[in-house]
Each structure stands twice: as C-alpha cells, then as structure tokens.
Amino acid sequence: MIIAVYGKGGVGKSTTTSNLAVAIAKEGKRVLQIGCDPKSDSTFTIAGKMIPTVVEILDKFNYHYESIEPGDLIFTGYGGVDVVETGGPPAGSGCGGYVVGETVKLLEKMDVMARYDVILFDVLGDVVCGGFATPLQYADLACVVSSNDFDALFAANRICESVVEKNMSGYDVKMAGVIGNRCDQVDLLETFTRRIETPLMGVVPRKEEIRQSRVKGYTLFELEEMGEPVQDMTAEFRKMARYLLSKPDGVIPNAVGTREMFELFKGEDMPWKGSNGKTGASTPSAQ
C-alpha cells in the first residue's frame, strides 16, 4: 500500500506522517517513509538524525546510478521504520518536484519498493506543480493533514483537486481522508469534509508535548515509552493506522471550486462577531 500525505506547509504534516509510520509499524508491518521536501526534515524524529539525501548521494557517486546500493539511501530508525529523504536543489534554484520523481525511479530500479507493506510519501506543502503531484501517480491512497483554519483547508482543497485531476488522467488514487492536526475545535474541518464527501480520519489536538517531541527529535511513541502523558495522542495514531490497514476503498473527493471555498464557511458560528456579522458589534437586543 502506497500512501501520499499532503497538507499546507507548517501544518505539522511531517510530525503526523512520522507518528503514523511508527503506528503502522507497531501493527507488525514493514514501513518505508519517503520525505519529499528539499528541507530534508521529514524523517529525523524516526532516524534520530538528519540523514543523507538522495541528491547528496547522487552527487557523491557522480550520478552513476548503477553504483548506488539501497543501504546508501535507506536508513532504519525507531520502530524498525525505514526512511529516505529526497532532498532537493539549493534554495531558489532547480526543481524540487523533479527530485521526487527521480527518487521513485531510483528505488524502483533497485527493486526495493516491493519489500514493504506500506510506503508513506511525506510531500511538501500544497500541490504547487506536477512534480510535487508525482507521488499521487504511484499512490493507492492520499491523506491530507489540516488544522481547523481556512488557509490550511484552502490548501487541502487544492490537494483534493489534484486527486480528481489524477483520476481524470487515468491514475487510480483515492482519498483515504483528512487528518485534523493542532486542533482546538473541528467545526470548519467537519464542514469541509462533509462538503467534499471525504472521511475525517482522526483529530490530533494542539498540545505542547507534540511540539516538544519535534524539538527533541522523538516520535510520540518514544515519549510514551519515556513515561510522558501522550497516550491519548498515540491512541489516535493507532486508530488511524488500523483504519488505513483495513484497506479502505477511498473516495474521489468532491473538490470545492476556488471561489466557493470563500463562501463555504460563512454560515459557521463566529463568536467574535455580533449577530449582524460585524466584528465587535453588539446584539440588537443590547442596542
């Protein structure tokens, strides 16, 4: 099973993917996580360090693909999860999306993809171009990570549009669902997932322990072993892992038009607004 995980930059996508990878591994599955971001920071909480990237390894071997072995690219981390980082060109130059495609080709040439029960692509932010949509061409399922705010959901909708586009182009990728992250509330998430007719797979709350896990370079499951009070969050990841391992059929999302997105949430209760919809206005009865 190949799963592509997308979401707006900064929404906690890599933290979510890494914890999901470990949760799946704890179900007895062989898991590979591929970080698809030039920052190369997808997998360090699993590997315990920043690992060499595919770009760096290609440069080291003068781009002689035939000289590269799987052990040069793939590193084993916490929970037995294997990890790869694509890397990318220097900031402001080249095409990061191209590197993602080349990484997949290299792994296929080495015939290592079939070794795993589950492969997770952790993909940079919004689908800004065809290059970063490449994992959708290989994936069985896509997941979108989003917080309960408009900007993150706007990016999530763009990713849904990409899933629709890939199906129209002959690829068979479906949406497994949306994962809520850093959520104090879920009202906008629920409105959005109902509208796009896609499951809300799970919700991870905004908690200091999650931020600290990223800073310290640990997954939540390692913190749990250290005695930290994170059981409610690891339980949520285990629930989502079991959902994915049940091999859901997935859906083609009913993506929202760009202009409709600006109208979608206008009916939501906004406590900071008065009943006439203007910020700070008092209610008619108070007037």
Contacts in CASP RR format, 6 or more apart in sequence:
PFRMAT RR
TARGET T0000
AUTHOR 0000-0000-0000
METHOD contacts of the structure
MODEL  1
MIIAVYGKGGVGKSTTTSNLAVAIAKEGKRVLQIGCDPKSDSTFTIAGKM
IPTVVEILDKFNYHYESIEPGDLIFTGYGGVDVVETGGPPAGSGCGGYVV
GETVKLLEKMDVMARYDVILFDVLGDVVCGGFATPLQYADLACVVSSNDF
DALFAANRICESVVEKNMSGYDVKMAGVIGNRCDQVDLLETFTRRIETPL
MGVVPRKEEIRQSRVKGYTLFELEEMGEPVQDMTAEFRKMARYLLSKPDG
VIPNAVGTREMFELFKGEDMPWKGSNGKTGASTPSAQ
1 117 0 8 1.000
1 118 0 8 1.000
1 119 0 8 1.000
1 140 0 8 1.000
1 141 0 8 1.000
1 244 0 8 1.000
1 245 0 8 1.000
1 247 0 8 1.000
2 118 0 8 1.000
2 119 0 8 1.000
2 121 0 8 1.000
2 135 0 8 1.000
2 138 0 8 1.000
2 139 0 8 1.000
2 140 0 8 1.000
2 141 0 8 1.000
3 118 0 8 1.000
3 119 0 8 1.000
3 120 0 8 1.000
3 121 0 8 1.000
3 139 0 8 1.000
3 140 0 8 1.000
3 141 0 8 1.000
3 142 0 8 1.000
3 143 0 8 1.000
3 176 0 8 1.000
3 244 0 8 1.000
4 120 0 8 1.000
4 121 0 8 1.000
4 123 0 8 1.000
4 135 0 8 1.000
4 136 0 8 1.000
4 138 0 8 1.000
4 139 0 8 1.000
4 141 0 8 1.000
4 142 0 8 1.000
4 143 0 8 1.000
4 173 0 8 1.000
5 13 0 8 1.000
5 16 0 8 1.000
5 17 0 8 1.000
5 20 0 8 1.000
5 120 0 8 1.000
5 121 0 8 1.000
5 122 0 8 1.000
5 123 0 8 1.000
5 142 0 8 1.000
5 143 0 8 1.000
5 144 0 8 1.000
5 145 0 8 1.000
6 13 0 8 1.000
6 123 0 8 1.000
6 125 0 8 1.000
6 126 0 8 1.000
6 127 0 8 1.000
6 142 0 8 1.000
6 143 0 8 1.000
6 144 0 8 1.000
6 145 0 8 1.000
6 156 0 8 1.000
6 159 0 8 1.000
7 13 0 8 1.000
7 123 0 8 1.000
7 125 0 8 1.000
7 126 0 8 1.000
7 144 0 8 1.000
7 145 0 8 1.000
7 146 0 8 1.000
7 152 0 8 1.000
7 155 0 8 1.000
7 156 0 8 1.000
7 159 0 8 1.000
8 125 0 8 1.000
8 126 0 8 1.000
8 146 0 8 1.000
8 151 0 8 1.000
8 152 0 8 1.000
8 154 0 8 1.000
8 155 0 8 1.000
8 156 0 8 1.000
9 124 0 8 1.000
9 125 0 8 1.000
9 126 0 8 1.000
9 155 0 8 1.000
10 125 0 8 1.000
11 145 0 8 1.000
11 146 0 8 1.000
11 147 0 8 1.000
11 152 0 8 1.000
11 155 0 8 1.000
11 181 0 8 1.000
11 182 0 8 1.000
12 145 0 8 1.000
12 181 0 8 1.000
12 182 0 8 1.000
13 122 0 8 1.000
13 123 0 8 1.000
13 125 0 8 1.000
13 145 0 8 1.000
13 181 0 8 1.000
14 35 0 8 1.000
14 37 0 8 1.000
14 41 0 8 1.000
14 42 0 8 1.000
14 43 0 8 1.000
14 45 0 8 1.000
14 122 0 8 1.000
15 45 0 8 1.000
15 181 0 8 1.000
15 210 0 8 1.000
15 213 0 8 1.000
15 214 0 8 1.000
16 145 0 8 1.000
16 179 0 8 1.000
16 181 0 8 1.000
16 204 0 8 1.000
17 33 0 8 1.000
17 42 0 8 1.000
17 120 0 8 1.000
17 122 0 8 1.000
17 145 0 8 1.000
18 33 0 8 1.000
18 42 0 8 1.000
18 43 0 8 1.000
18 45 0 8 1.000
18 46 0 8 1.000
18 122 0 8 1.000
18 219 0 8 1.000
19 219 0 8 1.000
19 220 0 8 1.000
19 221 0 8 1.000
19 233 0 8 1.000
19 234 0 8 1.000
19 237 0 8 1.000
20 120 0 8 1.000
20 237 0 8 1.000
20 240 0 8 1.000
20 241 0 8 1.000
20 244 0 8 1.000
21 31 0 8 1.000
21 33 0 8 1.000
21 46 0 8 1.000
21 81 0 8 1.000
21 118 0 8 1.000
21 120 0 8 1.000
22 31 0 8 1.000
22 46 0 8 1.000
22 78 0 8 1.000
22 79 0 8 1.000
22 81 0 8 1.000
22 219 0 8 1.000
22 221 0 8 1.000
22 237 0 8 1.000
23 221 0 8 1.000
23 234 0 8 1.000
23 237 0 8 1.000
23 238 0 8 1.000
23 240 0 8 1.000
23 241 0 8 1.000
24 31 0 8 1.000
24 117 0 8 1.000
24 118 0 8 1.000
24 120 0 8 1.000
24 241 0 8 1.000
24 244 0 8 1.000
24 245 0 8 1.000
25 31 0 8 1.000
25 79 0 8 1.000
25 80 0 8 1.000
25 81 0 8 1.000
26 79 0 8 1.000
26 221 0 8 1.000
26 238 0 8 1.000
26 241 0 8 1.000
27 238 0 8 1.000
27 241 0 8 1.000
27 242 0 8 1.000
27 245 0 8 1.000
29 117 0 8 1.000
29 118 0 8 1.000
29 245 0 8 1.000
30 82 0 8 1.000
30 115 0 8 1.000
30 116 0 8 1.000
30 117 0 8 1.000
30 118 0 8 1.000
31 80 0 8 1.000
31 81 0 8 1.000
31 82 0 8 1.000
31 116 0 8 1.000
31 117 0 8 1.000
31 118 0 8 1.000
31 119 0 8 1.000
31 120 0 8 1.000
32 74 0 8 1.000
32 81 0 8 1.000
32 82 0 8 1.000
32 83 0 8 1.000
32 84 0 8 1.000
32 112 0 8 1.000
32 113 0 8 1.000
32 115 0 8 1.000
32 116 0 8 1.000
32 118 0 8 1.000
32 119 0 8 1.000
32 120 0 8 1.000
33 42 0 8 1.000
33 43 0 8 1.000
33 46 0 8 1.000
33 81 0 8 1.000
33 82 0 8 1.000
33 83 0 8 1.000
33 84 0 8 1.000
33 119 0 8 1.000
33 120 0 8 1.000
33 122 0 8 1.000
34 42 0 8 1.000
34 83 0 8 1.000
34 84 0 8 1.000
34 85 0 8 1.000
34 86 0 8 1.000
34 103 0 8 1.000
34 107 0 8 1.000
34 119 0 8 1.000
34 120 0 8 1.000
34 121 0 8 1.000
34 122 0 8 1.000
34 135 0 8 1.000
35 42 0 8 1.000
35 43 0 8 1.000
35 83 0 8 1.000
35 84 0 8 1.000
35 85 0 8 1.000
35 86 0 8 1.000
35 87 0 8 1.000
35 121 0 8 1.000
35 122 0 8 1.000
35 123 0 8 1.000
36 42 0 8 1.000
36 86 0 8 1.000
36 97 0 8 1.000
36 100 0 8 1.000
36 103 0 8 1.000
36 121 0 8 1.000
36 122 0 8 1.000
36 123 0 8 1.000
36 124 0 8 1.000
36 132 0 8 1.000
36 135 0 8 1.000
37 86 0 8 1.000
37 87 0 8 1.000
37 122 0 8 1.000
37 123 0 8 1.000
37 124 0 8 1.000
37 125 0 8 1.000
38 86 0 8 1.000
38 87 0 8 1.000
38 88 0 8 1.000
38 89 0 8 1.000
38 91 0 8 1.000
38 96 0 8 1.000
38 99 0 8 1.000
38 124 0 8 1.000
39 87 0 8 1.000
40 50 0 8 1.000
40 51 0 8 1.000
40 53 0 8 1.000
40 85 0 8 1.000
40 86 0 8 1.000
40 87 0 8 1.000
40 88 0 8 1.000
41 50 0 8 1.000
42 83 0 8 1.000
42 85 0 8 1.000
42 122 0 8 1.000
43 51 0 8 1.000
43 75 0 8 1.000
43 83 0 8 1.000
43 84 0 8 1.000
43 85 0 8 1.000
43 122 0 8 1.000
44 50 0 8 1.000
44 51 0 8 1.000
44 217 0 8 1.000
45 78 0 8 1.000
45 213 0 8 1.000
45 214 0 8 1.000
45 217 0 8 1.000
45 218 0 8 1.000
45 219 0 8 1.000
46 77 0 8 1.000
46 78 0 8 1.000
46 79 0 8 1.000
46 81 0 8 1.000
46 83 0 8 1.000
46 219 0 8 1.000
47 75 0 8 1.000
47 77 0 8 1.000
47 78 0 8 1.000
47 83 0 8 1.000
48 77 0 8 1.000
48 78 0 8 1.000
48 217 0 8 1.000
50 85 0 8 1.000
51 75 0 8 1.000
51 83 0 8 1.000
51 84 0 8 1.000
51 85 0 8 1.000
52 60 0 8 1.000
52 72 0 8 1.000
52 73 0 8 1.000
52 85 0 8 1.000
53 85 0 8 1.000
53 86 0 8 1.000
53 87 0 8 1.000
53 88 0 8 1.000
54 73 0 8 1.000
54 84 0 8 1.000
54 85 0 8 1.000
54 86 0 8 1.000
54 87 0 8 1.000
54 99 0 8 1.000
54 102 0 8 1.000
54 103 0 8 1.000
54 106 0 8 1.000
55 86 0 8 1.000
55 87 0 8 1.000
55 88 0 8 1.000
55 89 0 8 1.000
55 99 0 8 1.000
56 87 0 8 1.000
57 68 0 8 1.000
57 72 0 8 1.000
57 73 0 8 1.000
58 65 0 8 1.000
58 68 0 8 1.000
61 67 0 8 1.000
61 68 0 8 1.000
61 72 0 8 1.000
65 106 0 8 1.000
65 109 0 8 1.000
68 106 0 8 1.000
68 110 0 8 1.000
69 110 0 8 1.000
70 110 0 8 1.000
70 112 0 8 1.000
73 84 0 8 1.000
73 106 0 8 1.000
73 107 0 8 1.000
74 82 0 8 1.000
74 83 0 8 1.000
74 84 0 8 1.000
74 112 0 8 1.000
75 82 0 8 1.000
75 83 0 8 1.000
75 84 0 8 1.000
76 82 0 8 1.000
76 83 0 8 1.000
77 83 0 8 1.000
78 218 0 8 1.000
78 219 0 8 1.000
78 221 0 8 1.000
78 222 0 8 1.000
79 221 0 8 1.000
82 116 0 8 1.000
84 103 0 8 1.000
84 107 0 8 1.000
86 96 0 8 1.000
86 99 0 8 1.000
86 100 0 8 1.000
86 103 0 8 1.000
87 96 0 8 1.000
87 99 0 8 1.000
88 96 0 8 1.000
88 99 0 8 1.000
89 95 0 8 1.000
89 96 0 8 1.000
89 99 0 8 1.000
95 129 0 8 1.000
95 131 0 8 1.000
96 124 0 8 1.000
96 131 0 8 1.000
96 132 0 8 1.000
97 129 0 8 1.000
97 130 0 8 1.000
97 131 0 8 1.000
97 132 0 8 1.000
97 134 0 8 1.000
98 131 0 8 1.000
100 121 0 8 1.000
100 123 0 8 1.000
100 131 0 8 1.000
100 132 0 8 1.000
100 134 0 8 1.000
100 135 0 8 1.000
101 131 0 8 1.000
101 134 0 8 1.000
104 134 0 8 1.000
104 135 0 8 1.000
104 138 0 8 1.000
107 113 0 8 1.000
113 119 0 8 1.000
118 244 0 8 1.000
118 245 0 8 1.000
121 135 0 8 1.000
121 138 0 8 1.000
121 139 0 8 1.000
123 132 0 8 1.000
123 135 0 8 1.000
124 132 0 8 1.000
125 132 0 8 1.000
125 155 0 8 1.000
126 155 0 8 1.000
126 158 0 8 1.000
126 159 0 8 1.000
127 133 0 8 1.000
127 158 0 8 1.000
127 159 0 8 1.000
127 161 0 8 1.000
127 162 0 8 1.000
133 162 0 8 1.000
133 165 0 8 1.000
133 166 0 8 1.000
136 142 0 8 1.000
136 162 0 8 1.000
136 163 0 8 1.000
136 166 0 8 1.000
136 171 0 8 1.000
136 173 0 8 1.000
137 166 0 8 1.000
137 171 0 8 1.000
137 173 0 8 1.000
139 173 0 8 1.000
140 172 0 8 1.000
140 173 0 8 1.000
140 174 0 8 1.000
141 173 0 8 1.000
141 174 0 8 1.000
141 175 0 8 1.000
141 176 0 8 1.000
141 244 0 8 1.000
141 248 0 8 1.000
141 250 0 8 1.000
142 159 0 8 1.000
142 163 0 8 1.000
142 173 0 8 1.000
142 174 0 8 1.000
142 175 0 8 1.000
142 176 0 8 1.000
142 177 0 8 1.000
143 175 0 8 1.000
143 176 0 8 1.000
143 177 0 8 1.000
143 178 0 8 1.000
143 179 0 8 1.000
143 201 0 8 1.000
143 244 0 8 1.000
144 156 0 8 1.000
144 159 0 8 1.000
144 160 0 8 1.000
144 175 0 8 1.000
144 177 0 8 1.000
144 178 0 8 1.000
144 179 0 8 1.000
145 178 0 8 1.000
145 179 0 8 1.000
145 180 0 8 1.000
145 181 0 8 1.000
146 152 0 8 1.000
146 153 0 8 1.000
146 155 0 8 1.000
146 156 0 8 1.000
146 178 0 8 1.000
146 179 0 8 1.000
146 180 0 8 1.000
146 181 0 8 1.000
146 189 0 8 1.000
146 192 0 8 1.000
147 180 0 8 1.000
147 181 0 8 1.000
147 182 0 8 1.000
147 183 0 8 1.000
148 180 0 8 1.000
148 183 0 8 1.000
148 184 0 8 1.000
148 185 0 8 1.000
148 186 0 8 1.000
148 187 0 8 1.000
148 188 0 8 1.000
148 189 0 8 1.000
149 188 0 8 1.000
150 188 0 8 1.000
150 265 0 8 1.000
153 188 0 8 1.000
153 189 0 8 1.000
153 192 0 8 1.000
153 261 0 8 1.000
154 261 0 8 1.000
156 178 0 8 1.000
156 192 0 8 1.000
157 192 0 8 1.000
157 196 0 8 1.000
157 255 0 8 1.000
157 256 0 8 1.000
157 257 0 8 1.000
157 258 0 8 1.000
157 261 0 8 1.000
160 175 0 8 1.000
160 196 0 8 1.000
160 198 0 8 1.000
160 253 0 8 1.000
160 255 0 8 1.000
160 256 0 8 1.000
161 255 0 8 1.000
161 257 0 8 1.000
163 173 0 8 1.000
163 174 0 8 1.000
163 175 0 8 1.000
163 252 0 8 1.000
163 253 0 8 1.000
163 255 0 8 1.000
164 252 0 8 1.000
164 253 0 8 1.000
164 255 0 8 1.000
166 173 0 8 1.000
167 173 0 8 1.000
167 174 0 8 1.000
167 252 0 8 1.000
174 249 0 8 1.000
174 250 0 8 1.000
174 251 0 8 1.000
174 252 0 8 1.000
175 198 0 8 1.000
175 250 0 8 1.000
175 251 0 8 1.000
175 252 0 8 1.000
175 253 0 8 1.000
176 199 0 8 1.000
176 201 0 8 1.000
176 243 0 8 1.000
176 244 0 8 1.000
176 248 0 8 1.000
176 250 0 8 1.000
177 193 0 8 1.000
177 198 0 8 1.000
177 199 0 8 1.000
177 200 0 8 1.000
177 201 0 8 1.000
177 250 0 8 1.000
177 251 0 8 1.000
178 189 0 8 1.000
178 192 0 8 1.000
178 193 0 8 1.000
178 198 0 8 1.000
178 199 0 8 1.000
178 200 0 8 1.000
178 201 0 8 1.000
179 201 0 8 1.000
179 202 0 8 1.000
179 203 0 8 1.000
179 204 0 8 1.000
179 240 0 8 1.000
180 186 0 8 1.000
180 189 0 8 1.000
180 200 0 8 1.000
180 201 0 8 1.000
180 202 0 8 1.000
180 203 0 8 1.000
180 204 0 8 1.000
181 203 0 8 1.000
181 204 0 8 1.000
182 204 0 8 1.000
182 205 0 8 1.000
182 206 0 8 1.000
182 210 0 8 1.000
183 189 0 8 1.000
183 203 0 8 1.000
183 204 0 8 1.000
183 205 0 8 1.000
183 206 0 8 1.000
184 205 0 8 1.000
184 206 0 8 1.000
186 200 0 8 1.000
186 203 0 8 1.000
187 268 0 8 1.000
187 269 0 8 1.000
188 265 0 8 1.000
188 268 0 8 1.000
189 200 0 8 1.000
189 203 0 8 1.000
190 200 0 8 1.000
191 264 0 8 1.000
191 265 0 8 1.000
191 268 0 8 1.000
192 256 0 8 1.000
192 264 0 8 1.000
193 199 0 8 1.000
193 200 0 8 1.000
195 254 0 8 1.000
195 256 0 8 1.000
195 264 0 8 1.000
196 253 0 8 1.000
196 254 0 8 1.000
196 255 0 8 1.000
196 256 0 8 1.000
197 251 0 8 1.000
197 253 0 8 1.000
197 254 0 8 1.000
198 251 0 8 1.000
198 253 0 8 1.000
198 254 0 8 1.000
199 248 0 8 1.000
199 251 0 8 1.000
201 240 0 8 1.000
201 243 0 8 1.000
202 236 0 8 1.000
202 239 0 8 1.000
202 240 0 8 1.000
203 236 0 8 1.000
204 210 0 8 1.000
204 233 0 8 1.000
204 236 0 8 1.000
204 237 0 8 1.000
205 232 0 8 1.000
205 233 0 8 1.000
207 230 0 8 1.000
207 233 0 8 1.000
209 220 0 8 1.000
209 223 0 8 1.000
209 228 0 8 1.000
209 229 0 8 1.000
209 230 0 8 1.000
209 233 0 8 1.000
210 220 0 8 1.000
210 230 0 8 1.000
210 233 0 8 1.000
212 223 0 8 1.000
213 219 0 8 1.000
213 220 0 8 1.000
213 222 0 8 1.000
213 223 0 8 1.000
213 230 0 8 1.000
218 226 0 8 1.000
220 230 0 8 1.000
220 233 0 8 1.000
220 234 0 8 1.000
220 237 0 8 1.000
221 234 0 8 1.000
221 237 0 8 1.000
223 230 0 8 1.000
224 230 0 8 1.000
224 231 0 8 1.000
224 234 0 8 1.000
256 264 0 8 1.000
270 277 0 8 1.000
272 279 0 8 1.000
272 280 0 8 1.000
273 279 0 8 1.000
273 280 0 8 1.000
273 281 0 8 1.000
274 280 0 8 1.000
274 281 0 8 1.000
274 282 0 8 1.000
274 283 0 8 1.000
275 281 0 8 1.000
275 283 0 8 1.000
275 284 0 8 1.000
276 284 0 8 1.000
END
